[in-house]
Amino acid sequence: MTKKGRVFSGARPTGRQHLGNYLGAIKNYVALQADYDCVYCIVDLHALTTVEDTVNLKQNIFEMALDWLAAGIDPQKSIMFVQSMVPEVTELHTILSMVTPLGKLTDLPTFKEKARENPNNINYGLVGYPVLMAADIVLYKSNAVPVGVDQAPHLEFTREVVRSFNYRYNCNVLIEPQMKVTEVPKVLGIDGVQKMGKSLDNHIEIAGTPEETQKRVMMMVTDPARIKRTDPGNPDVCNVFSMHKIFSPKADVEMINIECRRAGIGCVDCKKLYAKSLNESLASFRAKRAEFADKPAEVWAILHDGAQRAKVIAAQTMREVRDAIGLPNLGE
């Protein structure tokens, strides 16, 4: 089968993934494998811009790899690796920084957001984060990047960097990546207000035990206007119902949609049903994850093999980059 092109995507190693990660990125990673050559990277260098304690970094990389593999990323179809295992990315990052105006970096939404979150740790790496991101994408000659609409400015920045490099050095070495818009459901946390995330402790881990999952689900906020069990609810504003529509059987969704509105089912029972459906939906994933977790050497071997395959592409790109600039290549 002829592939449509090469896709690149990366994610910071935050350890075990939650439902927001799964619905917003991982499911899409798996689906893209059918039509594209996929390069999926655990971007550990990016993580260093905001973390001060790296004692859990290697374990977080391992946990993320387990979730990706168990969800269906196939190392025979895709290249899956750890960013720092291919050091060419840091060389390209340095080179691309030479064609990037500082003002452009400080104006990006990502920098402003991270600066607000980490006012006491606004480091050089944080400012240059988008340049490293651009290096990630173009190093592997990726012509498509799956992003949500809210991430469009960051990809456009990469496209501008590519144009600047190719113009300055009168070449067409770097590929200007196209945005592949993905439908990303808005996954709210258990508070029903904020986006699901670990920093807010409002997440539900996909690798949790059934008991842990049920405990977190039972903490979820439902229709805030429904005070008593006998009050009619409004599923349209209920975060639990939005998750039912993704994970529960159609018959359950239809029943809840009717019974909630006439107080035929209470929020507690609604959440119990959701916990049951969620655990059933994740059962196969969790079984596969446990199998991989029992073979850590095999998981690291997959990551090392992916890095070697990625390095072949990276080395060729850097030879072309050096030639375009006029830098010597090793062995010349």
Beta strands, then each sheet from edge to edge (+ up, - down):
strand 1: 6-11
strand 2: 37-42
strand 3: 79-82
strand 4: 144-147
strand 5: 178-181
sheet 1: 1+ 2+ 3+
sheet 2: 4+ 5+
end
